[in-house]
Amino acid sequence: MHHEIQIEELRAELRNAADAGERRQISAELEILRAELAVIAADQDKTIESAPPL
């Protein structure tokens, strides 16, 4: 749930971003959070292994 809240906050920041540099930074942060959320979801669904192979 924490990631979803952060994503919504970053989306709001992105809408209000003043310049291109700020938009790029926020967009990068959004992509990282979305990727982390996808990994968490896949781990919960057991579609990926969270531990590295031995």
C-alpha distance matrix in Angstrom:
0.0 3.8 5.5 5.3 6.5 8.8 10.0 11.0 12.7 14.5 15.6 17.1 18.7 20.1 21.7 23.4 24.4 28.0 29.3 28.9 28.1 25.2 23.9 24.4 22.5 19.5 19.7 19.9 16.8 15.0 16.5 15.5 11.8 12.3 14.4 12.1 9.4 12.6 13.8 10.9 11.3 15.0 15.1 13.5 16.0 18.6 19.8 20.1 21.2 19.1 22.4 25.2 28.3 31.2
3.8 0.0 3.8 5.5 5.3 6.3 8.7 10.1 10.7 12.4 14.4 15.7 16.7 18.3 20.3 21.6 22.2 25.8 27.0 26.8 25.6 22.6 21.8 22.3 19.9 17.1 17.9 17.8 14.4 13.3 15.3 13.8 10.2 11.8 13.9 11.3 9.7 13.4 14.2 11.7 13.1 16.6 16.4 15.5 18.3 20.5 21.6 21.2 22.0 19.4 22.4 24.9 28.3 31.0
5.5 3.8 0.0 3.8 5.4 5.0 6.1 8.7 9.8 10.4 12.2 14.3 15.1 16.1 18.4 20.1 20.3 24.0 24.8 24.1 23.1 20.3 19.2 19.3 17.2 14.4 14.7 14.5 11.4 9.9 11.6 10.3 6.6 8.0 10.3 8.2 6.6 10.3 11.6 9.9 11.3 14.5 15.0 14.7 17.1 19.2 19.7 19.2 20.4 18.0 21.1 23.2 26.6 29.6
5.3 5.5 3.8 0.0 3.8 5.4 5.0 6.3 8.7 9.9 10.6 12.5 14.3 15.2 16.8 18.8 19.7 23.4 24.5 24.0 23.6 20.7 19.1 19.7 18.2 14.9 14.9 15.6 12.8 10.4 12.3 12.2 8.5 8.7 11.8 10.6 8.1 11.2 13.4 11.8 11.9 15.4 16.5 15.7 17.6 20.3 20.5 20.7 22.4 20.5 23.9 26.0 29.2 32.4
6.5 5.3 5.4 3.8 0.0 3.8 5.4 5.2 6.2 8.7 9.9 10.8 12.4 14.2 15.6 17.0 18.2 21.9 23.4 23.5 23.0 19.7 18.6 19.7 17.9 14.5 15.4 16.4 13.2 11.4 14.2 14.0 10.4 11.5 14.6 13.3 11.4 14.7 16.7 14.9 15.5 19.0 19.8 18.9 21.0 23.7 24.1 24.1 25.5 23.3 26.4 28.7 32.0 35.0
8.8 6.3 5.0 5.4 3.8 0.0 3.8 5.5 5.0 6.1 8.6 9.9 10.4 12.1 14.3 15.4 15.9 19.5 20.7 20.6 19.7 16.6 15.7 16.6 14.4 11.2 12.5 13.1 9.7 8.5 11.6 11.1 7.9 9.9 12.9 11.7 10.8 14.2 15.9 14.8 16.0 19.1 19.9 19.7 22.0 24.2 24.3 23.8 25.0 22.6 25.5 27.3 30.8 33.7
10.0 8.7 6.1 5.0 5.4 3.8 0.0 3.8 5.4 5.1 6.1 8.7 9.8 10.3 12.4 14.4 14.8 18.6 19.5 19.0 18.6 15.7 14.0 14.8 13.4 10.0 10.2 11.4 8.7 6.2 9.2 9.8 6.8 7.6 11.1 11.0 9.7 12.6 15.0 14.5 15.1 18.0 19.4 19.4 21.1 23.4 23.1 22.8 24.6 22.6 25.7 27.3 30.6 33.8
11.0 10.1 8.7 6.3 5.2 5.5 3.8 0.0 3.8 5.4 5.0 6.3 8.7 9.8 10.8 12.7 14.2 17.9 19.5 19.5 19.6 16.5 14.7 16.4 15.3 11.6 12.1 14.2 11.8 9.2 12.4 13.5 10.6 11.0 14.7 14.6 12.9 15.6 18.3 17.4 17.6 20.7 22.3 21.8 23.3 26.0 25.8 25.9 27.8 25.9 29.1 30.9 34.1 37.4
12.7 10.7 9.8 8.7 6.2 5.0 5.4 3.8 0.0 3.8 5.4 5.2 6.3 8.6 10.1 10.9 12.2 15.7 17.6 18.1 17.9 14.4 13.4 15.4 13.8 10.2 11.9 13.8 11.1 9.7 13.4 14.0 11.5 12.9 16.3 15.9 14.9 18.0 20.2 19.3 20.1 23.2 24.4 24.1 26.0 28.5 28.3 28.1 29.6 27.3 30.3 32.0 35.4 38.4
14.5 12.4 10.4 9.9 8.7 6.1 5.1 5.4 3.8 0.0 3.8 5.3 4.9 6.0 8.6 9.8 10.0 13.7 14.9 14.9 14.5 11.2 10.0 11.7 10.2 6.5 8.1 10.2 7.8 6.6 10.4 11.4 9.7 11.2 14.4 14.6 14.3 16.9 19.1 19.0 19.9 22.6 24.0 24.3 26.0 28.2 27.7 27.1 28.7 26.5 29.4 30.6 34.0 37.1
15.6 14.4 12.2 10.6 9.9 8.6 6.1 5.0 5.4 3.8 0.0 3.8 5.4 5.0 6.3 8.8 9.8 13.5 14.8 14.7 15.3 12.3 10.1 12.2 11.9 8.2 8.5 11.5 10.1 7.7 11.0 13.1 11.5 11.7 15.2 16.1 15.2 17.3 20.1 20.2 20.4 23.1 25.0 25.1 26.3 28.8 27.9 27.8 29.9 28.1 31.2 32.4 35.6 38.9
17.1 15.7 14.3 12.5 10.8 9.9 8.7 6.3 5.2 5.3 3.8 0.0 3.8 5.4 5.2 6.5 8.7 12.2 14.4 15.3 16.0 12.7 11.2 14.0 13.6 10.0 11.3 14.3 12.8 11.1 14.6 16.3 14.6 15.2 18.8 19.3 18.3 20.7 23.4 23.1 23.4 26.3 28.0 27.9 29.3 31.9 31.3 31.2 33.1 31.1 34.2 35.6 38.9 42.1
18.7 16.7 15.1 14.3 12.4 10.4 9.8 8.7 6.3 4.9 5.4 3.8 0.0 3.8 5.4 5.1 5.9 9.5 11.5 12.6 12.8 9.3 8.5 11.5 10.6 7.5 9.8 12.5 11.1 10.5 14.1 15.5 14.4 15.7 18.8 19.4 19.1 21.6 23.9 23.9 24.7 27.4 28.9 29.1 30.8 33.0 32.4 31.9 33.5 31.3 34.1 35.2 38.6 41.6
20.1 18.3 16.1 15.2 14.2 12.1 10.3 9.8 8.6 6.0 5.0 5.4 3.8 0.0 3.8 5.4 5.0 8.7 9.9 10.1 11.0 8.0 5.9 8.9 9.2 6.2 7.3 10.7 10.4 9.4 12.4 14.6 14.1 14.8 17.8 19.0 18.9 20.8 23.3 23.9 24.4 26.8 28.6 29.2 30.4 32.6 31.5 31.1 33.0 31.1 33.9 34.7 37.9 41.1
21.7 20.3 18.4 16.8 15.6 14.3 12.4 10.8 10.1 8.6 6.3 5.2 5.4 3.8 0.0 3.8 5.8 8.8 10.8 11.6 13.4 10.7 8.6 12.0 12.8 10.0 10.7 14.3 14.1 12.6 15.5 17.9 17.1 17.4 20.6 22.0 21.3 23.2 26.0 26.4 26.5 29.0 31.1 31.3 32.3 34.8 33.7 33.6 35.7 34.0 37.0 38.0 41.1 44.4
23.4 21.6 20.1 18.8 17.0 15.4 14.4 12.7 10.9 9.8 8.8 6.5 5.1 5.4 3.8 0.0 3.8 6.3 9.3 11.3 12.7 9.7 8.9 12.7 13.0 10.7 12.4 15.7 15.2 14.5 17.7 19.7 19.0 19.9 23.0 24.0 23.7 25.8 28.4 28.6 29.1 31.7 33.5 33.7 35.1 37.4 36.5 36.2 38.0 36.0 38.9 39.8 43.1 46.2
24.4 22.2 20.3 19.7 18.2 15.9 14.8 14.2 12.2 10.0 9.8 8.7 5.9 5.0 5.8 3.8 0.0 3.8 5.9 7.8 8.9 6.1 5.8 9.5 9.9 8.4 10.5 13.4 13.4 13.5 16.3 18.2 18.2 19.3 22.0 23.2 23.4 25.4 27.7 28.3 29.2 31.5 33.1 33.8 35.2 37.3 36.2 35.5 37.2 35.1 37.7 38.3 41.6 44.7
28.0 25.8 24.0 23.4 21.9 19.5 18.6 17.9 15.7 13.7 13.5 12.2 9.5 8.7 8.8 6.3 3.8 0.0 3.8 7.2 8.6 6.9 7.7 11.0 11.8 11.3 13.3 15.9 16.3 16.8 19.4 21.2 21.6 22.8 25.3 26.5 27.0 28.9 31.1 31.8 32.8 35.0 36.6 37.4 38.8 40.8 39.6 38.8 40.5 38.4 40.8 41.2 44.5 47.5
29.3 27.0 24.8 24.5 23.4 20.7 19.5 19.5 17.6 14.9 14.8 14.4 11.5 9.9 10.8 9.3 5.9 3.8 0.0 3.8 5.6 5.5 6.4 8.8 10.3 10.9 12.3 14.5 15.7 16.6 18.5 20.4 21.4 22.5 24.6 26.1 27.0 28.6 30.6 31.8 32.8 34.7 36.4 37.6 38.8 40.5 39.1 38.1 39.7 37.7 40.0 40.1 43.2 46.2
28.9 26.8 24.1 24.0 23.5 20.6 19.0 19.5 18.1 14.9 14.7 15.3 12.6 10.1 11.6 11.3 7.8 7.2 3.8 0.0 3.8 5.5 5.0 6.1 8.6 9.9 10.3 12.2 14.3 15.1 16.3 18.4 19.9 20.7 22.4 24.4 25.4 26.6 28.6 30.2 31.2 32.6 34.5 35.9 37.0 38.5 36.8 35.7 37.5 35.7 37.9 37.8 40.7 43.7
28.1 25.6 23.1 23.6 23.0 19.7 18.6 19.6 17.9 14.5 15.3 16.0 12.8 11.0 13.4 12.7 8.9 8.6 5.6 3.8 0.0 3.8 5.4 5.2 6.3 8.7 9.8 10.7 12.5 14.3 15.5 16.9 18.7 20.0 21.3 22.9 24.5 25.9 27.4 29.0 30.4 31.8 33.3 35.0 36.3 37.5 36.0 34.6 36.0 33.9 35.9 35.7 38.7 41.6
25.2 22.6 20.3 20.7 19.7 16.6 15.7 16.5 14.4 11.2 12.3 12.7 9.3 8.0 10.7 9.7 6.1 6.9 5.5 5.5 3.8 0.0 3.8 5.5 5.2 6.2 8.5 9.9 10.7 12.3 14.3 15.6 16.7 18.3 20.1 21.3 22.5 24.4 26.0 27.1 28.6 30.3 31.8 33.1 34.6 36.1 34.8 33.6 34.9 32.7 34.9 35.0 38.3 41.1
23.9 21.8 19.2 19.1 18.6 15.7 14.0 14.7 13.4 10.0 10.1 11.2 8.5 5.9 8.6 8.9 5.8 7.7 6.4 5.0 5.4 3.8 0.0 3.8 5.5 5.2 5.9 8.5 9.9 10.3 12.2 14.3 15.3 16.2 18.2 19.9 20.8 22.2 24.3 25.6 26.6 28.3 30.1 31.3 32.5 34.2 32.7 31.7 33.5 31.6 34.0 34.2 37.3 40.4
24.4 22.3 19.3 19.7 19.7 16.6 14.8 16.4 15.4 11.7 12.2 14.0 11.5 8.9 12.0 12.7 9.5 11.0 8.8 6.1 5.2 5.5 3.8 0.0 3.8 5.5 5.0 6.1 8.6 9.8 10.5 12.4 14.3 15.2 16.5 18.5 19.9 21.0 22.7 24.4 25.6 26.9 28.7 30.3 31.4 32.7 31.0 29.8 31.4 29.6 31.8 31.6 34.6 37.7
22.5 19.9 17.2 18.2 17.9 14.4 13.4 15.3 13.8 10.2 11.9 13.6 10.6 9.2 12.8 13.0 9.9 11.8 10.3 8.6 6.3 5.2 5.5 3.8 0.0 3.8 5.4 5.2 6.3 8.7 10.0 10.8 12.6 14.3 15.6 16.8 18.5 20.1 21.5 22.8 24.5 26.0 27.3 28.9 30.4 31.6 30.3 28.8 30.0 27.9 30.0 29.9 33.1 36.0
19.5 17.1 14.4 14.9 14.5 11.2 10.0 11.6 10.2 6.5 8.2 10.0 7.5 6.2 10.0 10.7 8.4 11.3 10.9 9.9 8.7 6.2 5.2 5.5 3.8 0.0 3.8 5.4 5.0 6.1 8.7 9.9 10.6 12.2 14.3 15.3 16.4 18.3 20.1 21.0 22.4 24.3 25.7 26.9 28.4 30.0 28.9 27.8 29.2 27.1 29.5 30.0 33.2 36.3
19.7 17.9 14.7 14.9 15.4 12.5 10.2 12.1 11.9 8.1 8.5 11.3 9.8 7.3 10.7 12.4 10.5 13.3 12.3 10.3 9.8 8.5 5.9 5.0 5.4 3.8 0.0 3.8 5.4 5.0 6.2 8.7 9.9 10.5 12.3 14.3 15.2 16.4 18.5 19.9 20.9 22.4 24.3 25.7 26.7 28.3 26.8 25.8 27.6 25.9 28.5 28.7 31.8 35.0
19.9 17.8 14.5 15.6 16.4 13.1 11.4 14.2 13.8 10.2 11.5 14.3 12.5 10.7 14.3 15.7 13.4 15.9 14.5 12.2 10.7 9.9 8.5 6.1 5.2 5.4 3.8 0.0 3.8 5.4 5.1 6.3 8.8 9.9 10.7 12.5 14.3 15.4 16.7 18.5 20.0 21.2 22.7 24.5 25.8 26.9 25.3 23.9 25.4 23.5 25.7 25.7 28.8 31.9
16.8 14.4 11.4 12.8 13.2 9.7 8.7 11.8 11.1 7.8 10.1 12.8 11.1 10.4 14.1 15.2 13.4 16.3 15.7 14.3 12.5 10.7 9.9 8.6 6.3 5.0 5.4 3.8 0.0 3.8 5.5 5.2 6.3 8.6 9.9 10.7 12.3 14.3 15.5 16.6 18.4 20.0 21.2 22.6 24.3 25.6 24.6 23.2 24.4 22.1 24.5 25.0 28.3 31.3
15.0 13.3 9.9 10.4 11.4 8.5 6.2 9.2 9.7 6.6 7.7 11.1 10.5 9.4 12.6 14.5 13.5 16.8 16.6 15.1 14.3 12.3 10.3 9.8 8.7 6.1 5.0 5.4 3.8 0.0 3.8 5.4 5.2 6.1 8.6 9.9 10.4 12.2 14.3 15.3 16.3 18.2 19.9 21.0 22.3 24.0 22.9 22.0 23.7 21.8 24.7 25.4 28.6 31.8
16.5 15.3 11.6 12.3 14.2 11.6 9.2 12.4 13.4 10.4 11.0 14.6 14.1 12.4 15.5 17.7 16.3 19.4 18.5 16.3 15.5 14.3 12.2 10.5 10.0 8.7 6.2 5.1 5.5 3.8 0.0 3.8 5.5 5.1 6.1 8.6 9.8 10.5 12.4 14.2 15.2 16.4 18.3 19.9 20.9 22.2 20.6 19.6 21.4 19.9 22.6 23.0 25.9 29.3
15.5 13.8 10.3 12.2 14.0 11.1 9.8 13.5 14.0 11.4 13.1 16.3 15.5 14.6 17.9 19.7 18.2 21.2 20.4 18.4 16.9 15.6 14.3 12.4 10.8 9.9 8.7 6.3 5.2 5.4 3.8 0.0 3.8 5.5 5.1 6.2 8.6 9.9 10.7 12.3 14.2 15.3 16.5 18.4 19.9 20.8 19.7 18.1 19.4 17.3 19.8 20.2 23.4 26.6
11.8 10.2 6.6 8.5 10.4 7.9 6.8 10.6 11.5 9.7 11.5 14.6 14.4 14.1 17.1 19.0 18.2 21.6 21.4 19.9 18.7 16.7 15.3 14.3 12.6 10.6 9.9 8.8 6.3 5.2 5.5 3.8 0.0 3.8 5.4 5.0 6.1 8.5 9.8 10.4 12.2 14.1 15.2 16.4 18.2 19.6 19.0 17.8 19.2 17.0 19.9 21.0 24.3 27.5
12.3 11.8 8.0 8.7 11.5 9.9 7.6 11.0 12.9 11.2 11.7 15.2 15.7 14.8 17.4 19.9 19.3 22.8 22.5 20.7 20.0 18.3 16.2 15.2 14.3 12.2 10.5 9.9 8.6 6.1 5.1 5.5 3.8 0.0 3.8 5.5 5.0 6.2 8.7 9.8 10.4 12.2 14.1 15.3 16.3 18.1 16.9 16.3 18.4 16.9 20.1 21.2 24.2 27.6
14.4 13.9 10.3 11.8 14.6 12.9 11.1 14.7 16.3 14.4 15.2 18.8 18.8 17.8 20.6 23.0 22.0 25.3 24.6 22.4 21.3 20.1 18.2 16.5 15.6 14.3 12.3 10.7 9.9 8.6 6.1 5.1 5.4 3.8 0.0 3.8 5.4 5.0 6.3 8.7 9.9 10.5 12.2 14.2 15.2 16.2 14.8 13.6 15.4 14.0 17.1 17.8 20.6 24.1
12.1 11.3 8.2 10.6 13.3 11.7 11.0 14.6 15.9 14.6 16.1 19.3 19.4 19.0 22.0 24.0 23.2 26.5 26.1 24.4 22.9 21.3 19.9 18.5 16.8 15.3 14.3 12.5 10.7 9.9 8.6 6.2 5.0 5.5 3.8 0.0 3.8 5.4 5.1 6.2 8.6 9.9 10.5 12.3 14.2 15.1 14.5 13.0 14.2 12.1 15.1 16.4 19.6 22.8
9.4 9.7 6.6 8.1 11.4 10.8 9.7 12.9 14.9 14.3 15.2 18.3 19.1 18.9 21.3 23.7 23.4 27.0 27.0 25.4 24.5 22.5 20.8 19.9 18.5 16.4 15.2 14.3 12.3 10.4 9.8 8.6 6.1 5.0 5.4 3.8 0.0 3.8 5.4 5.1 6.1 8.5 9.8 10.6 12.2 14.0 13.6 13.1 14.9 13.2 16.7 18.5 21.5 24.8
12.6 13.4 10.3 11.2 14.7 14.2 12.6 15.6 18.0 16.9 17.3 20.7 21.6 20.8 23.2 25.8 25.4 28.9 28.6 26.6 25.9 24.4 22.2 21.0 20.1 18.3 16.4 15.4 14.3 12.2 10.5 9.9 8.5 6.2 5.0 5.4 3.8 0.0 3.8 5.4 5.1 6.1 8.5 9.9 10.4 12.0 10.8 10.6 13.0 12.2 15.8 17.3 19.8 23.4
13.8 14.2 11.6 13.4 16.7 15.9 15.0 18.3 20.2 19.1 20.1 23.4 23.9 23.3 26.0 28.4 27.7 31.1 30.6 28.6 27.4 26.0 24.3 22.7 21.5 20.1 18.5 16.7 15.5 14.3 12.4 10.7 9.8 8.7 6.3 5.1 5.4 3.8 0.0 3.8 5.4 5.1 6.0 8.5 9.7 10.2 9.4 8.0 9.8 8.5 12.1 13.6 16.3 19.8
10.9 11.7 9.9 11.8 14.9 14.8 14.5 17.4 19.3 19.0 20.2 23.1 23.9 23.9 26.4 28.6 28.3 31.8 31.8 30.2 29.0 27.1 25.6 24.4 22.8 21.0 19.9 18.5 16.6 15.3 14.2 12.3 10.4 9.8 8.7 6.2 5.1 5.4 3.8 0.0 3.8 5.5 5.1 6.2 8.6 9.7 10.2 9.5 10.7 8.9 12.6 15.0 17.8 21.0
11.3 13.1 11.3 11.9 15.5 16.0 15.1 17.6 20.1 19.9 20.4 23.4 24.7 24.4 26.5 29.1 29.2 32.8 32.8 31.2 30.4 28.6 26.6 25.6 24.5 22.4 20.9 20.0 18.4 16.3 15.2 14.2 12.2 10.4 9.9 8.6 6.1 5.1 5.4 3.8 0.0 3.8 5.4 5.1 6.1 8.5 8.7 9.4 11.6 11.1 14.8 17.2 19.6 22.9
15.0 16.6 14.5 15.4 19.0 19.1 18.0 20.7 23.2 22.6 23.1 26.3 27.4 26.8 29.0 31.7 31.5 35.0 34.7 32.6 31.8 30.3 28.3 26.9 26.0 24.3 22.4 21.2 20.0 18.2 16.4 15.3 14.1 12.2 10.5 9.9 8.5 6.1 5.1 5.5 3.8 0.0 3.8 5.4 5.0 6.0 5.2 5.8 8.6 9.1 12.8 14.8 16.7 20.1
15.1 16.4 15.0 16.5 19.8 19.9 19.4 22.3 24.4 24.0 25.0 28.0 28.9 28.6 31.1 33.5 33.1 36.6 36.4 34.5 33.3 31.8 30.1 28.7 27.3 25.7 24.3 22.7 21.2 19.9 18.3 16.5 15.2 14.1 12.2 10.5 9.8 8.5 6.0 5.1 5.4 3.8 0.0 3.8 5.4 4.9 6.1 5.5 6.5 6.2 9.9 12.6 14.7 17.8
13.5 15.5 14.7 15.7 18.9 19.7 19.4 21.8 24.1 24.3 25.1 27.9 29.1 29.2 31.3 33.7 33.8 37.4 37.6 35.9 35.0 33.1 31.3 30.3 28.9 26.9 25.7 24.5 22.6 21.0 19.9 18.4 16.4 15.3 14.2 12.3 10.6 9.9 8.5 6.2 5.1 5.4 3.8 0.0 3.8 5.3 7.7 8.6 9.7 9.5 12.9 16.0 17.9 20.9
16.0 18.3 17.1 17.6 21.0 22.0 21.1 23.3 26.0 26.0 26.3 29.3 30.8 30.4 32.3 35.1 35.2 38.8 38.8 37.0 36.3 34.6 32.5 31.4 30.4 28.4 26.7 25.8 24.3 22.3 20.9 19.9 18.2 16.3 15.2 14.2 12.2 10.4 9.7 8.6 6.1 5.0 5.4 3.8 0.0 3.8 5.4 7.9 10.0 11.1 14.4 17.1 18.4 21.5
18.6 20.5 19.2 20.3 23.7 24.2 23.4 26.0 28.5 28.2 28.8 31.9 33.0 32.6 34.8 37.4 37.3 40.8 40.5 38.5 37.5 36.1 34.2 32.7 31.6 30.0 28.3 26.9 25.6 24.0 22.2 20.8 19.6 18.1 16.2 15.1 14.0 12.0 10.2 9.7 8.5 6.0 4.9 5.3 3.8 0.0 3.8 5.4 6.8 8.7 11.5 14.1 15.0 18.0
19.8 21.6 19.7 20.5 24.1 24.3 23.1 25.8 28.3 27.7 27.9 31.3 32.4 31.5 33.7 36.5 36.2 39.6 39.1 36.8 36.0 34.8 32.7 31.0 30.3 28.9 26.8 25.3 24.6 22.9 20.6 19.7 19.0 16.9 14.8 14.5 13.6 10.8 9.4 10.2 8.7 5.2 6.1 7.7 5.4 3.8 0.0 3.8 7.0 9.5 12.4 14.0 14.7 18.1
20.1 21.2 19.2 20.7 24.1 23.8 22.8 25.9 28.1 27.1 27.8 31.2 31.9 31.1 33.6 36.2 35.5 38.8 38.1 35.7 34.6 33.6 31.7 29.8 28.8 27.8 25.8 23.9 23.2 22.0 19.6 18.1 17.8 16.3 13.6 13.0 13.1 10.6 8.0 9.5 9.4 5.8 5.5 8.6 7.9 5.4 3.8 0.0 3.8 6.3 9.0 10.4 11.4 14.9
21.2 22.0 20.4 22.4 25.5 25.0 24.6 27.8 29.6 28.7 29.9 33.1 33.5 33.0 35.7 38.0 37.2 40.5 39.7 37.5 36.0 34.9 33.5 31.4 30.0 29.2 27.6 25.4 24.4 23.7 21.4 19.4 19.2 18.4 15.4 14.2 14.9 13.0 9.8 10.7 11.6 8.6 6.5 9.7 10.0 6.8 7.0 3.8 0.0 3.8 5.5 7.3 8.4 11.7
19.1 19.4 18.0 20.5 23.3 22.6 22.6 25.9 27.3 26.5 28.1 31.1 31.3 31.1 34.0 36.0 35.1 38.4 37.7 35.7 33.9 32.7 31.6 29.6 27.9 27.1 25.9 23.5 22.1 21.8 19.9 17.3 17.0 16.9 14.0 12.1 13.2 12.2 8.5 8.9 11.1 9.1 6.2 9.5 11.1 8.7 9.5 6.3 3.8 0.0 3.8 6.6 9.2 12.2
22.4 22.4 21.1 23.9 26.4 25.5 25.7 29.1 30.3 29.4 31.2 34.2 34.1 33.9 37.0 38.9 37.7 40.8 40.0 37.9 35.9 34.9 34.0 31.8 30.0 29.5 28.5 25.7 24.5 24.7 22.6 19.8 19.9 20.1 17.1 15.1 16.7 15.8 12.1 12.6 14.8 12.8 9.9 12.9 14.4 11.5 12.4 9.0 5.5 3.8 0.0 3.8 6.5 8.8
25.2 24.9 23.2 26.0 28.7 27.3 27.3 30.9 32.0 30.6 32.4 35.6 35.2 34.7 38.0 39.8 38.3 41.2 40.1 37.8 35.7 35.0 34.2 31.6 29.9 30.0 28.7 25.7 25.0 25.4 23.0 20.2 21.0 21.2 17.8 16.4 18.5 17.3 13.6 15.0 17.2 14.8 12.6 16.0 17.1 14.1 14.0 10.4 7.3 6.6 3.8 0.0 3.8 6.5
28.3 28.3 26.6 29.2 32.0 30.8 30.6 34.1 35.4 34.0 35.6 38.9 38.6 37.9 41.1 43.1 41.6 44.5 43.2 40.7 38.7 38.3 37.3 34.6 33.1 33.2 31.8 28.8 28.3 28.6 25.9 23.4 24.3 24.2 20.6 19.6 21.5 19.8 16.3 17.8 19.6 16.7 14.7 17.9 18.4 15.0 14.7 11.4 8.4 9.2 6.5 3.8 0.0 3.8
31.2 31.0 29.6 32.4 35.0 33.7 33.8 37.4 38.4 37.1 38.9 42.1 41.6 41.1 44.4 46.2 44.7 47.5 46.2 43.7 41.6 41.1 40.4 37.7 36.0 36.3 35.0 31.9 31.3 31.8 29.3 26.6 27.5 27.6 24.1 22.8 24.8 23.4 19.8 21.0 22.9 20.1 17.8 20.9 21.5 18.0 18.1 14.9 11.7 12.2 8.8 6.5 3.8 0.0
